[in-house]
């Protein structure tokens, strides 16, 4: 791919996840100038950022920054920077296989609970032959919050497994093969029908803390929560209290307000809560790097960017 003339890219190597993208970028575009630290108090030559998080104080040191590209599917780690200038374009990583990966993981967590896998594993360990009742998926409703490109694939997968599936979207209806509830006025109706609640919402000021005790209590007694979006959307203390009280049957949590999840968290040893380390789905490296290089070229040519985020809504 032909790159624009002499771009300079800053990558903040905040994790192994980002480092893998850095190594791939260096391999695919060896002539591209990439730095991992700001050179001096300010660096007017940096025009693009490729990172997962943007700490406050970085953007103000890059006076000619034009593009802030997330290496992940969400851009909230960049949008949370209060000093990011309004004229800087923000993009997120979109990879076709991401929806399938997420659908696999969500289906895994729902089926693990629905088909009583922990009980069967316990019986296996105890050498106990005891046949368990096989539940009817057609009598169970899975509610999906967030119906973007990933949510739609998850919905289709769960329909194929025989579940009733409904979806809720915050602002507008999208094409879907399942019933869709829209906006705050239909949120309670959606929640009261959801035996399994799957959170796939983007993390924005509007969604932060939106799944609190008041919302979670709207779920039918015995419901199960799967959060594969962002930890800050679910109020963790409220969720824990409702599991302990027996209103919720349990939860599968892949994301948390603080990551890594502290060893002191009560989630770790809770028998009805499964913790996984933010691994539900990740964009594969090569397509993400290729999208970034394509956007560098588009930026230089004044063309629309791939997967640009609407900064007013956060996705």
Secondary structure as UniProt FT lines:
FT   TURN            5..6
FT   STRAND          8..10
FT   HELIX           16..28
FT   TURN            30..31
FT   STRAND          33..35
FT   TURN            44..45
FT   STRAND          48..51
FT   TURN            56..57
FT   HELIX           59..61
FT   TURN            63..64
FT   STRAND          67..70
FT   HELIX           76..79
FT   TURN            82..83
FT   TURN            86..87
FT   STRAND          89..91
FT   TURN            96..97
FT   HELIX           98..114
FT   TURN            115..116
FT   HELIX           117..126
FT   HELIX           137..139
FT   STRAND          141..145
FT   HELIX           149..160
FT   TURN            161..162
FT   STRAND          164..169
FT   STRAND          179..182
FT   HELIX           184..186
FT   HELIX           187..191
FT   TURN            192..193
FT   STRAND          196..199
FT   TURN            205..209
FT   HELIX           213..216
FT   TURN            217..218
FT   TURN            221..222
FT   STRAND          223..227
FT   HELIX           231..233
FT   HELIX           236..244
FT   TURN            245..246
FT   STRAND          248..253
FT   TURN            263..264
FT   TURN            266..269
FT   TURN            271..272
FT   STRAND          273..275
FT   HELIX           285..301
FT   TURN            306..307
FT   TURN            311..314
//
